[in-house]
Amino acid sequence: MKLNTFFQFLVPKDKKFFPLFEEASSNLIELASNLHEAVNLPLKEREKLFQKIDELEQKGEDITRLTNLELSRNFITPFDREDIYSLITSIDNVAGNLHGASSRMRLYHVDKITKSIRKLTEINLEACQNIDMAVKQLRSFDNIKVITDACARIDKLESKSDNVYDKAVAELFENENDAKNIIKYKEVLSVLESATDKCKNAANVLESIAVKHT
């Protein structure tokens, strides 16, 4: 029996952290889904979804706070304390950036949604679904490959996001003459691209946890 496996056997089955991880990743999917749905609707129909995103982002912050509170209360944890903190923080950072995109669309009155914005919300949704898939494997570590495969897909999605962002910004500067429009669209595109970067950060944490338990 490997040393890590031996210590896992000694650690009591966690009844606090894993439900919080799973709640955080499920909340992330819901937030990303609402954002992707919003950018595919006319301006007048987006507000209700933007309000829902506000609520989901706050819910994510509450889950992060509860996780850190449990971390301070519990001496025995299912894996490294640093990894628990990094995982919940990285998920919260994704939510924060997706919420930031929603907020900017409202603040800047972004009426016309470009194909690039829609594509980036789609990429982020897929990345969040892969985070959730990996998180659900943490309870047992029965299939580490599910985690590593999900992380590999997120890495590819992050590269795809970079390409979409670079192309969109180049087209924006080439075709848009209104400086205000350049600023507001670049802001939205930037925060969406940053959200995918945060997804990759979460994947790195998940992969690190998986490696320690192989």
Residue, then its C-alpha position, 0 to 999 in steps of 0.5 A: m500500500k502506497l504511503n499516501t493511500f495509507f494515510q488516506f485510509l487513516v483519515p476519517k471520511d470528510k463530511k464537510f469539505f467535499p460537499l462545499f467543493e461540490e456546491a462551489s463547482s455546481n454554483l460555478i456552472e450555474l453562473a457560467s450558464n446564466l452568463h452564456e444564456a444572457v449574451n444570447l438574448p436581446l438587451k431587455e431580456r438580459e437584466k433578470l439573468f444579470q441579477k441572478i448572476d449577482e446572487l450566484e456570485q454572492k453564494g460563491e463567496d459565502i461558500t468560500r467563506l464557509t470553507n475557510l471557516e471549516l479549515s480554521r476549525n478542523f485539525i484533520t483535513p481530507f488533503d493538504r490545507e494549502d490545497i483546500y484553500s487554493l482550490i476553493t479560492s481558485i473556483d471563487n476567482v473564476a466566479g468573480n471574473l464571470h460576474g465581472a463580465s456581467s457587471r461590465m455589460r450592464l455598466y457599459h450598456v453593451d447592446k450588441i453582443t459580438k460573436s467573440i463574446r458569445k464564444l468566450t462565454e461558451i468556452n468558460l461554460e465548458a471549462c467550468q463543467n470540466i472543473d465540476m467533473a474533476v471536483k466530483q472525483l475528489r471524494s474517493f480518488d477512484n478514477i484519477k484519470v477523470i481529473t487529469d483528462a478534465c484538466a487537460r481539456i481546460d488547458k486546451l480551452e484556455s489556449k482557445s480563449d487566448n486565440v479568440y481574445d487576440k483575434a477579437v481585439a485585433e478586429l476591434f481596433e481595425n473596425e471600430n472608430d468610436a473610442k468608447n466602444i473600443i474601451k468597453y468591448k475590450e474590457v468585457l473581452s479581457v475579463l472573459e479571457s481572464a476567467t478562462d485563465k482562472c479556470k486553468n489555475a483551478a485545473n492546476v490545483l486539481e491536477s496537483i491534488a490528483v498527483k499527490h494521491t496517485 
